[in-house]
Amino acid sequence: MFTFAAIILLAFQNIRTQEGAKLFRAFDTLHFCLVSYSRIYEALQSCLLLLQISLPAANLENRNVLASSRMREDTYLQETRSMTESADILIIGGGVMGASIAYNLAKQGAGRIVLLERQAIGNGTTGRSGAIVRQHYSNDFTIRMARESLAVFQHFADLVGGDCGFVATGMVVLADETGREALRVNVQLQQEQGVNVQLIDGKTVSEVASGYSNEDIAVACYERDAGVADPMATTYCFAQRAREHGAAIREGVTVTHILKQQDRVRGVRTVEGDIYAPVVVLAANVWSRRLAQAVGINLPVTPTRHPMLALRRPNDFGGRQGLHPVGLDLTRKIYLRPDIGGITLIGSTEDVLAASDPDHYAEGLSPEEIAHLRNMAGGSIPALGRAVPRGGWAGIYDDTPDYHPILDHMHACEGLYCAVGFSGHGFKLSPVIGEWMARLILSGTKANDMQPFAYNRFEQGQEIQPRYPSGVLG
Ligand SMILES: Cc1cc2nc3c(=O)[nH]c(=O)nc-3n(C[C@H](O)[C@H](O)[C@H](O)COP(=O)(O)OP(=O)(O)OC[C@H]3O[C@@H](n4cnc5c(N)ncnc54)[C@H](O)[C@@H]3O)c2cc1C
């Protein structure tokens, strides 16, 4: 086409009339357009070629995010992208803690808040939680913390908004003779803190908690207001309310690095680019450890694996709708959590010392684990000896040396805050954790009961001392 136009132009160059000159100018313009068109065409062709190469590469990278965020991080590090975004507060992790913190900050108008979750809201430990809500703790400050959080679960629709699935089932704690004294002291402490809990004779357990066996139980306590919630629904409610207050909740965005300049946090590097912020909150459970380490902070958090068995109760025990009281059987070292659909979830209260890789661990249960948990459950609630195992899963705890969380401002990296180390009992505390962290970030002050959860307590010999031998009981 270009050659054809050139020949016509040459022919018209010999025409000397006025019309001919006009015609010549018209074709001159046409010539210019054709040249420009051919250049644009060439440029478009180059772009298409590049897109053909890069589109499949981008799709492949997306799949790799789910398969291995580490691989994506490495890919990312080979790229250099410019700073494109900023926020006032960044939160890493979309579990119940990150969501509660985002909600509490956003409702106070704390500026532009962005929560970054590498998978989807609740896909970490929270989604695997038993979500038992109890006030049974062995230190006065943890009892108060649990009591305040319980009040939020009880009035969730009014205080936060939405349905967190809380049902007050009541809870029994069962002990043999060896556990009598610890239980007595703890119940007294709880009563002093205003918890509605009574110590009862082991022989009367089945009267307050129908279905439970009185056998081998020396002493028990009954906490009427305890219950269970839905961990996913709770987290979604917090996240949704945070959104309504202006926070951005971004799923599928992995944070690869915390950005630090001198002693201050500058923001984060993500697989989608860097985001500047003067405040970063690390609420990424066991995955926080590697991110913190890169900015010189050692979080003493060990990932440990904990199985949970789902049993279909025999239909003569509560049917599909019935919910029995929660049980903490200190003798058999299990907890029993009623779920809807005639299911009871059984977990172990035993501490696990061996560390697991939180990205590559056995998520299913072994036949031995199923048999053991089922046998133990049948001891606590005899009807469960006839229950059908309906699967189960294992989740990861983020254990600290004293099985209590670290809730603090990291002064080695000003502007960085941590809410990690919930050691298998954090869900029930999430409403208060959100409030405390928001207060610390916005006013620089800690609630009195937050003081014991300082980061430096381990090096200062001020570890929290739970009264029970099992860490998860707190
Ligand atoms: C089997 C089991 C039973 C439990 N039972 C109870 C119970 O009955 N009662 C109770 O109170 N507690 C219980 N817990 C503990 C409770 O579930 C946890 O303490 C709580 O859910 C922790 O919430 P989180 O937000 O800190 O962590 P998570 O829910 O794990 O959230 C952290 C999030 O960070 C994301 N993330 C990680 N790395 C990155 C990154 N680089 N970039 C972006 N995002 C990232 C993860 O994908 C994850 O979604 C149980 C836990 C388990 C495993």
The ligand as a MOL file (V3000), in Angstrom:
LIG
                    3D

  0  0  0     0  0            999 V3000
M  V30 BEGIN CTAB
M  V30 COUNTS 53 58 0 0 0
M  V30 BEGIN ATOM
M  V30 1 C -7.1790 -26.4080 65.7020 0
M  V30 2 C -7.2970 -25.0690 66.3850 0
M  V30 3 C -8.2720 -24.8670 67.3340 0
M  V30 4 C -8.3750 -23.6430 67.9780 0
M  V30 5 N -9.3760 -23.4620 68.8910 0
M  V30 6 C -9.5180 -22.2760 69.4990 0
M  V30 7 C -10.5860 -22.0590 70.4150 0
M  V30 8 O -11.3990 -22.9550 70.6530 0
M  V30 9 N -10.6890 -20.8480 71.0010 0
M  V30 10 C -9.8040 -19.8460 70.7780 0
M  V30 11 O -9.9250 -18.7880 71.3860 0
M  V30 12 N -8.7800 -20.0220 69.9000 0
M  V30 13 C -8.6220 -21.1940 69.2580 0
M  V30 14 N -7.6000 -21.3830 68.3670 0
M  V30 15 C -6.6410 -20.3110 68.1570 0
M  V30 16 C -7.1760 -19.2200 67.2640 0
M  V30 17 O -7.8410 -19.7960 66.1670 0
M  V30 18 C -6.0220 -18.3390 66.7970 0
M  V30 19 O -5.3430 -17.8380 67.9340 0
M  V30 20 C -6.4940 -17.1730 65.9590 0
M  V30 21 O -7.3420 -17.5930 64.9170 0
M  V30 22 C -5.2900 -16.4520 65.3780 0
M  V30 23 O -5.7260 -15.4580 64.4940 0
M  V30 24 P -4.6600 -14.6350 63.6690 0
M  V30 25 O -5.4200 -13.5910 62.9350 0
M  V30 26 O -3.5470 -14.2070 64.5460 0
M  V30 27 O -3.9990 -15.7020 62.6650 0
M  V30 28 P -4.4730 -16.2580 61.2540 0
M  V30 29 O -5.8980 -16.5780 61.2160 0
M  V30 30 O -3.5290 -17.3460 60.8910 0
M  V30 31 O -4.2600 -15.0260 60.3020 0
M  V30 32 C -3.0000 -14.6390 59.7940 0
M  V30 33 C -3.1930 -14.3520 58.3240 0
M  V30 34 O -1.9900 -13.8000 57.8000 0
M  V30 35 C -1.9060 -14.1930 56.4560 0
M  V30 36 N -0.5300 -14.0350 56.0240 0
M  V30 37 C 0.5310 -14.7960 56.3730 0
M  V30 38 N 1.6410 -14.3340 55.7850 0
M  V30 39 C 1.2700 -13.2670 55.0520 0
M  V30 40 C 1.9910 -12.3920 54.2080 0
M  V30 41 N 3.3020 -12.5160 54.0340 0
M  V30 42 N 1.3080 -11.4060 53.5870 0
M  V30 43 C -0.0340 -11.2560 53.7720 0
M  V30 44 N -0.7550 -12.0820 54.5570 0
M  V30 45 C -0.1040 -13.0660 55.1920 0
M  V30 46 C -2.3720 -15.6410 56.4850 0
M  V30 47 O -2.7930 -16.0720 55.2150 0
M  V30 48 C -3.4850 -15.6050 57.5090 0
M  V30 49 O -4.7620 -15.4710 56.9140 0
M  V30 50 C -7.4780 -22.5910 67.6790 0
M  V30 51 C -6.5040 -22.7900 66.7110 0
M  V30 52 C -6.4250 -24.0150 66.0500 0
M  V30 53 C -5.3690 -24.2080 65.0010 0
M  V30 END ATOM
M  V30 BEGIN BOND
M  V30 1 1 1 2
M  V30 2 1 2 3
M  V30 3 2 2 52
M  V30 4 2 3 4
M  V30 5 1 4 5
M  V30 6 1 4 50
M  V30 7 2 5 6
M  V30 8 1 6 7
M  V30 9 1 6 13
M  V30 10 2 7 8
M  V30 11 1 7 9
M  V30 12 1 9 10
M  V30 13 2 10 11
M  V30 14 1 10 12
M  V30 15 2 12 13
M  V30 16 1 13 14
M  V30 17 1 14 15
M  V30 18 1 14 50
M  V30 19 1 15 16
M  V30 20 1 16 17
M  V30 21 1 16 18
M  V30 22 1 18 19
M  V30 23 1 18 20
M  V30 24 1 20 21
M  V30 25 1 20 22
M  V30 26 1 22 23
M  V30 27 1 23 24
M  V30 28 2 24 25
M  V30 29 1 24 26
M  V30 30 1 24 27
M  V30 31 1 27 28
M  V30 32 2 28 29
M  V30 33 1 28 30
M  V30 34 1 28 31
M  V30 35 1 31 32
M  V30 36 1 32 33
M  V30 37 1 33 34
M  V30 38 1 33 48
M  V30 39 1 34 35
M  V30 40 1 35 36
M  V30 41 1 35 46
M  V30 42 1 36 37
M  V30 43 1 36 45
M  V30 44 2 37 38
M  V30 45 1 38 39
M  V30 46 1 39 40
M  V30 47 2 39 45
M  V30 48 1 40 41
M  V30 49 2 40 42
M  V30 50 1 42 43
M  V30 51 2 43 44
M  V30 52 1 44 45
M  V30 53 1 46 47
M  V30 54 1 46 48
M  V30 55 1 48 49
M  V30 56 2 50 51
M  V30 57 1 51 52
M  V30 58 1 52 53
M  V30 END BOND
M  V30 END CTAB
M  END
